[in-house]
Amino acid sequence: MKAEAGDAAHDTVESAVRAQLSKAFGGVRGIIEAAVPTAAFTLAWISTEELKLSLIVSVSLSVLLLLARVLQRSTPQFVINSLIGIAIGAFFASRTGDAKDYFLPGILWNGAYAVAMLLSVVARWPVVGFLIGSVTGDPTGWRKDPGVVRLCSRLTWLLMIPCVVRVAVQLPVYLFGGDEAVAALGVTKIAMGWPLQIAALTAMIWVLGRGRTPINPVAPV
């Protein structure tokens, strides 16, 4: 595996993945920024049952959060990700006129992400492995060590579980929730968003804390 200057700070696979995972989450502020637009849409819909107004409130809050990031010169990555998701949901709902379609892109995204991660594990190219590649500068070198592949497969399973749970809970609500679907989807999306992601992250950190796999393994003779 190709070595880079940054490897000095990460002498094990576990430390490298922990470092990359910490960058992938926006902390408390990121959690709030992800939840506020969805909560605003849900509350506006419950209060008014006006789809257009609810969409305007949700998108406007996302834009305000983005402007706050820009003015403070802090990374807008997490707000932009949220805004893109909100915009796609708003497009779906506005096209169909059904407020519950605001949540459909998120359900489809989680389903697609879960399938992609499952296929990556089956093919022995687990997606978490590319976190290691981003640290070492060698995108595929980690595959030379079966131990690293096994570790990344376990971590990918843990990363996949929240996506599977969200689809398993939210899809039936979307399909059969009736008049209460919007409120139920809003609540479940918030409750099963960052809380589940943090639970998965905690489990991943626990797994990472148990091992010390060299980041530059000696190639087998």
C-alpha positions as CSV (number, residue, x, y, z in Angstrom):
1,M,0.0,0.0,0.0
2,K,1.3,3.4,-1.0
3,A,2.6,5.4,1.9
4,E,2.0,9.1,2.3
5,A,3.3,11.8,4.7
6,G,-0.1,11.7,6.5
7,D,0.4,8.0,7.4
8,A,2.7,9.0,10.3
9,A,-0.3,10.0,12.2
10,H,-2.1,6.8,11.3
11,D,0.0,3.8,11.9
12,T,-3.0,1.4,12.0
13,V,-6.0,1.0,9.8
14,E,-8.2,1.5,12.8
15,S,-6.8,5.0,13.6
16,A,-7.1,6.0,9.9
17,V,-10.7,5.0,9.7
18,R,-11.5,6.7,13.0
19,A,-10.0,9.9,11.7
20,Q,-12.0,9.7,8.4
21,L,-15.3,8.9,10.3
22,S,-14.9,11.9,12.4
23,K,-14.8,14.1,9.3
24,A,-17.9,12.4,7.9
25,F,-20.1,13.7,10.7
26,G,-21.0,17.3,11.3
27,G,-21.1,17.2,15.1
28,V,-24.0,18.6,17.0
29,R,-24.5,21.5,14.6
30,G,-24.6,19.1,11.6
31,I,-27.3,17.1,13.4
32,I,-29.4,20.2,14.0
33,E,-28.9,21.4,10.5
34,A,-30.1,18.1,9.1
35,A,-33.2,17.9,11.3
36,V,-34.5,21.5,11.3
37,P,-35.8,21.6,7.7
38,T,-37.6,18.3,8.0
39,A,-39.1,19.2,11.3
40,A,-40.2,22.6,9.9
41,F,-41.9,20.9,6.9
42,T,-43.7,18.4,9.1
43,L,-44.9,21.0,11.6
44,A,-46.0,23.4,8.9
45,W,-48.0,20.6,7.2
46,I,-49.6,19.4,10.4
47,S,-50.6,23.0,11.2
48,T,-51.8,24.2,7.8
49,E,-52.0,21.2,5.4
50,E,-50.7,23.6,2.8
51,L,-48.1,21.8,0.7
52,K,-46.7,24.9,-1.0
53,L,-46.3,26.8,2.3
54,S,-44.7,23.8,4.0
55,L,-42.2,23.4,1.2
56,I,-41.4,27.2,1.2
57,V,-40.7,27.0,5.0
58,S,-38.5,24.0,4.7
59,V,-36.4,25.2,1.7
60,S,-36.1,28.7,3.2
61,L,-34.7,27.4,6.5
62,S,-32.2,25.3,4.6
63,V,-31.1,28.4,2.6
64,L,-30.8,30.4,5.8
65,L,-28.7,27.7,7.4
66,L,-26.4,27.7,4.4
67,L,-26.1,31.5,4.4
68,A,-25.1,31.3,8.1
69,R,-22.4,28.9,7.3
70,V,-21.1,31.1,4.4
71,L,-21.1,34.2,6.5
72,Q,-19.2,32.5,9.3
73,R,-16.8,31.0,6.8
74,S,-17.3,27.5,8.1
75,T,-17.7,24.4,6.0
76,P,-21.1,24.4,4.2
77,Q,-20.8,20.7,3.2
78,F,-23.4,19.3,5.6
79,V,-25.9,22.1,4.9
80,I,-25.4,21.7,1.2
81,N,-26.0,18.0,1.5
82,S,-29.2,18.6,3.5
83,L,-30.3,21.3,1.1
84,I,-29.9,19.0,-1.9
85,G,-32.0,16.4,-0.2
86,I,-34.7,18.9,0.8
87,A,-34.8,20.4,-2.8
88,I,-35.2,16.9,-4.3
89,G,-38.0,16.1,-1.8
90,A,-39.7,19.4,-2.5
91,F,-39.5,18.7,-6.3
92,F,-41.2,15.3,-5.9
93,A,-43.9,16.6,-3.6
94,S,-44.6,19.6,-5.8
95,R,-44.9,17.5,-8.9
96,T,-47.3,15.0,-7.4
97,G,-49.2,17.3,-5.1
98,D,-48.9,14.7,-2.3
99,A,-47.0,15.9,0.8
100,K,-45.7,12.4,1.7
101,D,-43.7,12.4,-1.5
102,Y,-41.4,14.9,0.2
103,F,-40.0,11.9,2.0
104,L,-39.8,9.5,-0.9
105,P,-36.3,10.4,-2.2
106,G,-34.8,9.8,1.2
107,I,-36.4,6.3,1.4
108,L,-35.2,5.5,-2.1
109,W,-31.7,6.9,-1.3
110,N,-31.4,4.7,1.8
111,G,-32.5,1.6,-0.2
112,A,-30.0,2.3,-2.9
113,Y,-27.2,2.9,-0.5
114,A,-28.0,-0.3,1.4
115,V,-28.0,-2.3,-1.8
116,A,-24.7,-0.7,-2.9
117,M,-23.0,-1.5,0.4
118,L,-24.3,-5.0,0.4
119,L,-22.9,-5.6,-3.1
120,S,-19.6,-4.0,-2.2
121,V,-19.2,-6.5,0.7
122,V,-20.2,-9.5,-1.5
123,A,-17.7,-8.4,-4.1
124,R,-15.1,-7.9,-1.4
125,W,-14.8,-4.2,-2.2
126,P,-16.4,-2.9,1.0
127,V,-17.0,0.8,0.7
128,V,-15.3,1.6,4.0
129,G,-12.1,0.4,2.5
130,F,-12.0,3.5,0.3
131,L,-11.8,5.6,3.5
132,I,-8.4,4.0,4.1
133,G,-7.4,4.6,0.5
134,S,-8.2,8.3,0.9
135,V,-5.7,8.4,3.8
136,T,-2.9,6.4,2.2
137,G,-3.2,7.9,-1.3
138,D,-3.7,4.4,-2.8
139,P,-7.4,3.9,-3.4
140,T,-7.1,0.1,-3.8
141,G,-4.0,-0.9,-2.0
142,W,-5.9,-1.9,1.1
143,R,-7.3,-5.0,-0.7
144,K,-3.8,-6.6,-0.6
145,D,-4.4,-7.5,3.0
146,P,-7.2,-10.0,3.7
147,G,-7.4,-8.8,7.3
148,V,-8.0,-5.2,6.2
149,V,-10.7,-6.4,3.8
150,R,-12.4,-8.3,6.6
151,L,-12.3,-5.3,8.9
152,C,-13.7,-3.0,6.3
153,S,-16.5,-5.6,5.5
154,R,-17.6,-5.6,9.2
155,L,-17.6,-1.8,9.3
156,T,-19.6,-1.6,6.1
157,W,-22.2,-3.9,7.5
158,L,-22.5,-1.6,10.5
159,L,-22.8,1.4,8.2
160,M,-25.5,-0.4,6.2
161,I,-27.8,-1.3,9.1
162,P,-29.3,2.2,9.6
163,C,-30.2,2.4,6.0
164,V,-32.0,-1.0,6.1
165,V,-33.8,0.0,9.3
166,R,-35.0,3.3,7.8
167,V,-36.4,1.6,4.7
168,A,-38.0,-1.2,6.7
169,V,-39.9,1.3,8.9
170,Q,-40.5,4.2,6.6
171,L,-41.5,2.4,3.4
172,P,-44.6,0.7,4.9
173,V,-45.6,4.1,6.4
174,Y,-45.2,5.8,3.1
175,L,-47.3,3.1,1.3
176,F,-50.0,2.4,3.8
177,G,-49.9,5.3,6.3
178,G,-53.0,7.0,4.9
179,D,-53.8,10.5,6.2
180,E,-51.3,10.2,9.0
181,A,-48.4,9.4,6.8
182,V,-46.8,12.8,6.6
183,A,-46.6,13.3,10.4
184,A,-45.4,9.8,10.9
185,L,-42.8,10.0,8.2
186,G,-41.5,13.4,9.6
187,V,-41.2,11.9,13.1
188,T,-39.5,8.7,11.9
189,K,-37.1,10.5,9.6
190,I,-35.9,12.7,12.4
191,A,-35.8,9.9,15.0
192,M,-34.1,7.5,12.6
193,G,-31.7,10.0,11.1
194,W,-28.7,11.1,13.1
195,P,-29.6,8.9,16.2
196,L,-29.3,5.8,14.1
197,Q,-26.2,7.1,12.4
198,I,-24.6,7.9,15.7
199,A,-25.4,4.4,17.0
200,A,-23.7,2.9,14.0
201,L,-20.7,5.2,14.4
202,T,-20.5,4.2,18.1
203,A,-20.5,0.5,17.1
204,M,-17.9,1.1,14.4
205,I,-15.6,2.9,16.9
206,W,-16.0,0.0,19.4
207,V,-14.9,-2.4,16.6
208,L,-12.0,-0.2,15.7
209,G,-10.9,0.1,19.3
210,R,-10.4,-3.6,19.5
211,G,-7.8,-4.0,16.8
212,R,-4.4,-2.7,15.6
213,T,-4.2,-3.6,11.9
214,P,-1.0,-2.1,10.4
215,I,-1.9,0.4,7.7
216,N,1.1,-0.6,5.6
217,P,1.0,-4.4,5.8
218,V,3.9,-6.5,4.6
219,A,2.9,-8.1,1.3
220,P,2.8,-11.9,1.4
221,V,5.8,-13.7,-0.2
